[in-house]
Amino acid sequence: MIAILLKRKDSVEMINATSIGGTPLQLAVYSKSLPCTKILLEAAADPNTTYPEDKIPPLAQAVLFNCPEIAKCILTFKPRIYTSSVNQAILEDQVEIFEMLIKQCGNVDQKDSLGRTSLIYAAECGRSAMCEILLDLGAEIDEEISPGKERAGFNALAVAAVFGHLDVVEILIKRDATCFPPYVLRYKWKNLDAYFQPSVAKAMRKKIMSKVRKSKYESWRS
């Protein structure tokens, strides 16, 4: 049906006036239709156009709905890749889509509106596989959250620690993260205790504190 309408020269950017709103491409992704998505993109639909303007773009929709094949299709048409799309893939633990996004975005250390790199956010969410992907692509392991933001000065290691992700802490240490506490902790890991999330059990806090302290001591000796 879409192909027929396009032959009649109907606009690929025409606006749907229903309560759902959106361009044809947005609606195709919303419907999880790979064939319709492909037809519209090949007919020159703009992968970056949204309606209303505050609606998320088609690529972000594909991430939100966990549609890797649709995301892959859209990516072949070189859309803008926003940190919100990357963050959504991290949040939803969509490793396949995340890897496609991060490889095409061109900057593995770009920061979101909260001053976090993708590595820092992946560490916050406990996404060990994504952390490995980012580090393999050359992500800056010791980059800190930007000044003026929540937990400013925290790096990925400190963030993984306060959110209770021991597996990520171990990966970062193994991948040569700086084991010295950041300045915001006055260079003392014991000050990390005040920043732990309430959901992190005391037993896990002790394990993490022991791990980072031991790593700091070992880095002194080496």
Buried (B, 14 or more C-beta within 10 A) or exposed (E): EBEEBBEEEEEBBEBBEEEEBBBBBBBBBBEBBBEBBBBBBEBEBBBBBBBEEEBBBBBBBBBBBBBBBBBBBBBEBEBEBBBBBBBBBBBBBBBEBBBBBBEEBEEBBBBBEBBBBBBBBBBBBBBBEBBBBBBEBEBBBBBBBBEEBEBBBBBBBBBBBBBBBBEBBBBBBEBEBBBBBBEBBEEEBEEBEEBBEEEBEEEBBEBBBEBBBEBBEEBEEE
